Structures are given as structure tokens and as C-alpha cells.
């Protein structure tokens, strides 16, 4: 799924499965179990789930200083997302 502007700041830990993120410059990284991923709000990227993904994640529209604003923490379990789904619970 191509995302022009990631809607939130998201910190996630991959519990199981695999995720490939490609940034706006075409740099591709693969993440798997135990790895921590941070995606900044406004990032351009392609999100591709290559194996059923379980992640623990936290999102926020603003992480300035120590204020977390409206933060969501959850454990999620996904297969390849549908077009109307955005990572981070959007």
C-alpha cells in the first residue's frame, strides 16, 4: 500500500511476521520479530506485509517533548491490509 503522507507518528515492535517498508527515496527495509520500527507523521512510504503480521504499537498525532496527546496502544494482528486501511489503526 502506497502512503503519500503517513497520518500519525507510530512506534511499533514486531511480534511475529514480516513487514517491508520502502521510503520515498526507494530505500527498502525488512522488519521481523523483535525489531522496533518508528515511522514519522508525514512520511512517504510503501507498506507491504509479506507474512501475517502481529505488532504492538503506539501512535500519536504529536510527540513534542514529553506530551503524548491522544495515544493509542494496542496489539494488532493483520494479513495484507485492504486499501482503505492505514497502519496505526487509521
N, C-alpha and C positions, 0 to 999 in steps of 0.2 A: 504494500500500500504506500503510495507516494503522499507525503505530507509537506505542504508548502511552508506552513508555519505551525510548529508544534504548539498546542494550545496551553500547555502548563509546564512548569518545572517538574521533572519526575526523577526520583531516585528509586531504583529497583534492585533487588537481589534475585537472581535466577535460582529457583529451587530445583527444577528439572526441565529438560527440553533444550531447545536451541533457538537463538534469535540472531538474525543478520541485520545490522543497521548500516546503511550507506548514506554518508553525509552529502551535502550539496556539491562538494568538490569531487565526488565519486570515490572517496576513500571508504572501503568496506571493512567492517569488523564483525566477527562472530563471537557470540557470548553463550556460555553454557553454565551448568550448575555451579553454584558458589561464587560466581562473578557478580560484581556490583556495577551497575550502569547508571550514568547520570545523563539526562537529556535536558538541555536548557529550553525554556519557553522561547518560541520564535524560530527554533532550529528548522532547517530544511533537511529532510531525510526520507529514505525509503525504509520501511519497516517490513521485514519478511520473517515469519515464523516457519522454521524448517522442520521442527519437531514439536509435538504438543508441548505447550509452554505453561509452566507454573511459576509465578513470581510473587514476591512480597514487595509491595510498592507504596510510595508516599508521594502525593502530588500537592502542588501549591501554585497559585497564580502569582505569588510574590514571596521570595525568601530573602528579604533585606534584613541584615543584622540578625537578631535572634527572634524576630517576629515571624511566625509561620502562617498567620492568617487562617484561611479555611483549608485545612489539611485533611486529606483522606488517607487512611492506612488500611490496607486490605491484603488478603491473599487471593490471587486470581488464577484461574485455570482456563486456558484458551487453546483452541485449534487455530488454524489460519483465520485471521479476522475477516469479517464482512466489510464491504466498502463503507458502510455507514458507522463503523466502529472506530473509535480513536483510542490509542493506547493511553493508559492512565484513567480509564473509566469515563472518557468523554462521550 
